[in-house]
Amino acid sequence: MSASLVVFDLDGTLIDTAHDLVASLNHTIGLEGLDPVGYGDLTYLVGHGGQVMIKRAFALRGREISNEELQRMLAAFVEHYSEAMPGVSVPYPGLVDAMDRLAGAGYRLAVCTNKLEGLARRLLDGLALTPRFAAITGGDTFAVRKPDAEHLLGTVRLAEADPKRTVMIGDSLNDMLVARNAGVPSIGVPFGYSDVPVAALEPNHVISHFDELTPDLIERLIAR
């Protein structure tokens, strides 16, 4: 397998999803009488999964939540979020042109996200992006998830690509760690949902806009 691959995280990297996720979260916690949380309260938790967001929202409101309640609320969250897709979520500026450049240069593209695979696919379907990807994997695709190396390496295998010619792009610590754990170079984007500057997560390179994502950059990172 000699194909070259560029792997993207989803929330906060490919697609700006935070407003829809927080709206679904507020719908869910409202069922339990909790006041809504602000966008800034939870943006940095996007990408860690709905359970983490729900638990954090309850903590912010000084309420405990049992595992049984959490599972019931997670189901309500997923139902509301899924029904509203794609909502106001949109690709980040320059993304589509960047994917065109990479595909035109012969690179395969993939998605590796901790979002449930079914939700990831539904979102990408709604934005007409699914056909661009050789593989789409979520937090429930394998027995492990980011930052476990096998999540990324499994994605590479599904895309029938070479891990030695793969680059991971993301906005969070999990993205940088999964790349490091898999021995893959990483690119960080600063417009996502990290609670610290993405450069502090020590990616191999940082881009401020997808206009900077070029085949030349990918080749430099692979050859590092």
Beta strands, then each sheet from edge to edge (+ up, - down):
strand 1: 5-8
strand 2: 15-16
strand 3: 90-91
strand 4: 108-112
strand 5: 135-137
strand 6: 166-170
strand 7: 186-188
strand 8: 205-206
sheet 1: 5+ 4+ 1+ 6+ 7+ 8+
sheet 2: 2+ 3-
end
